[in-house]
């Protein structure tokens, strides 16, 4: 049996090879974040199930040049790639157009819909039902980067497509305040058995900040209560997270803040569920 942890949420890029429209120098991020750097950053991190043995790279932008680059990378640590969904891309073949495949070759494991600026009901994001149908047929995961008000819309989509697996990046919260609208929305989404969530992007503030640690513990307590450990996935959000703490510090703070879990839940959260979902 495969052992060790799976990091279900990292980003890789090389600005000498691609452009990222959102990238700015004042963000404090490196111009190159490749899989070798990830290996060095994670080498000394020790999770409850051992060291990180596999990682899923989530496309940081939405260009084909970036996708071609990241899917061509070969490294024992890089187990798969989640591509970015461009809401205006063709979702069906027809009229001479070829739809973009959800899964291509042996690298792509899913697609992320990053739409936190869209309407709460996601009615202005075209193609979600078609994307869900294709993803379910291909065995691909559909991920969502959204804000809390959009969680019920993802739950409704999951209800319409029970054979498709959905994953909420950063618990559908990220760095926002864990207000009641988020907790209510997360529980609505959690009522759909085909919805899971990543405990990623949740560590905020410097180590030792009482407010940051209280927030983290509250977020994780609500997530475990709503979804259980088996439907949660560890994600570091590296290298974004490196602005807050080193890789090992992120792992340690997440581990310390999690509510008590049984052995099976611990194994699932830190790697087992990711292996199942992404077919590792």
GIJOUR-V805542 format. One record per residue. SS is DSSP state (h for helix, s for strand, l for the rest). Layout:
# GIJOUR-V805542
ss->[SS | SS]
This chain:
# GIJOUR-V805542
ss->[l | l | l | l | s | s | s | s | s | s | l | l | s | s | l | l | l | l | l | l | l | l | l | l | h | h | h | l | l | l | l | s | s | l | h | h | h | h | h | h | h | h | l | l | l | l | s | l | l | s | l | s | s | s | s | s | s | s | l | l | l | l | l | h | h | h | h | h | h | h | h | h | l | l | l | l | l | s | s | s | s | s | s | s | l | l | l | l | l | l | l | l | l | s | l | l | s | l | l | l | l | l | l | l | l | l | l | s | s | s | s | s | s | s | l | l | l | l | l | l | l | l | l | l | l | l | l | h | h | h | h | h | h | h | h | h | h | h | l | l | s | s | s | s | s | l | l | h | h | h | h | h | h | h | h | h | h | h | h | h | l | l | l | l | s | s | s | s | h | h | h | h | l | l | l | l | l | l | l | h | h | h | h | h | h | h | h | h | h | h | l | l | l | l | s | s | s | s | s | l | l | l | l | l | l | l | l | l | l | h | h | h | h | h | h | h | h | h | h | h | h | h | h | h | h | h | h | l | h | h | h | s | s | s | l | l | l | s | l | h | h | h | h | l | l | l | h | h | h | h | h | h | h | h | h | h | h | l | l | l | l | l | h | h | h | h | h | h | h | h | h | h | h | h | h | h | h | l | l | l]
